[in-house]
Amino acid sequence: MNAPFDATTAFGPDAATQPAPDHQIAVIGLGYIGLPTAAVLASYGWDVCGVDVSQHVVETVNAGGVHIEERDLDRLVGEAISSERLVASTNVPAAHYYMIAVPTPLGADNAPDISYVEAAARSIAPNVLPGACIIVESTSPVGTTERVAEIIAGMRPDLIMPQFGAETGGDIAIAYCPERVLPGKIVQELVNNDRVVGGMTPDCAESAAALYRSFVKGDCLLTNSRVAETVKLVENSFRDVNIAFANELSMIADEIGVDVWDVIRLANRHPRVNILQPGPGVGGHCIAVDPWFLVAGAPKSARLVRTAREVNDHKAVHTENRIRALISAAPDAKVALLGLAFKPDIDDFRESPALEIAESLCADLGDRVLVVEPFTEELSAGFSGTGAVLAGLDDALAVAEIVVVLVDHTAFKQLTPADLAGKLVFDTRGMLKK
Ligand code: SAJ
């Protein structure tokens, strides 16, 4: 475990001849998690090489820029690049710590696709040295960390791998530490949240925790890798199930003719009731995806988790049907659709029910629709040829007789009853009630 580094490739101009000291980190994947993590690590004095397969991403970061919108990220990356603590590359260097933060999308039949994690492990293997620690942060099905060890073992028979469940590690450490930061608050939560650090062995967990303790103000909670993998899936499934309850309530309320927002507001005055908010469905790359990983691991037992996913997906269909019914009641009216992002005040449109609903509506009604989305400068390809236009809030309200709130962006919360007087309004977020 503690054998010294003798790297043949490391960071910097003399990389080929320099050892990789224990303050060097390679972060594989410069996306929503990897880039903020790389920049935060650099701000805490680590020498970080951010690795991405995209030349565009690498060039943008090396120029001190960002390719994603996230509060404080541009400043942090700019400072990290100027201080020369962060460099981006398409190649994986030798490093003391490797952090894998690549996507784990859903494959066919909602099965997890860990091919990017596997590719990252293959890219690390050639240069990894005794004493290094490989940490997987990507949300992953249970057993992925052991799969990483299997890949490295296959490519590096010279290294002794840690064995899951053994008391001590091998030549290298391998651990799982799930990211759990909220988009929109990533930089703040990276430092302040508690972390669950799961090692293949207790030594592996200690080795990974040493990295997190250097920049995390929250607690580092040590466990094994399979528990840590499960914890991540459970966190997002917990939220999905609870949102599904709110969404199901909203559909029940529609059917029985009561106001769901009043029901939830009043029920939540019970000391042990805390119902979440219904919406047009659940979006984003996490909560709409990760529960399926749990279902894939235990398809017979995960009945509630599967049903919650189905309820939340169905809520988007239900919402679209209700909007269509409203629109058909005023066949010539212009329609303002407010918001496309997957949640308020964010420029992330991944798995967004608002976007899916808007695209579907515009395919039929495009020339009647004005889309208002302060977090984009142009409508995405799904709107092309529909005739729908991107408009400012005031311009859209000036002509639209029907207004649909799909996302409760702060910019929309200023709307007053006077702004909407005489219009047909459908508020999928209960924004106007709050
Ligand atoms: N939503 C509702 N009603 C609510 C709350 C949320 O409809 O009451 C919807 C949102 O509009 C959005 C979706 O749910 O479409 C997800 O939003 P979110 O804010 O609940 O969560 P994410 O996807 O932005 O981030 C989650 C977080 N997980 C948990 O809160 C358990 C975050 O901490 C994770 O790091 C992140 O997933 C991730 O990367 O896994």
Residues whose N, C-alpha, C, O or C-beta is under 5 A from the ligand:
A	BS01	SAJ	E179 R180 V181 L182 P183 E235 N236 R239 I243 L276 Q277 P278 G279 G281 V282 G283 G284 C286 I287 F342 K343
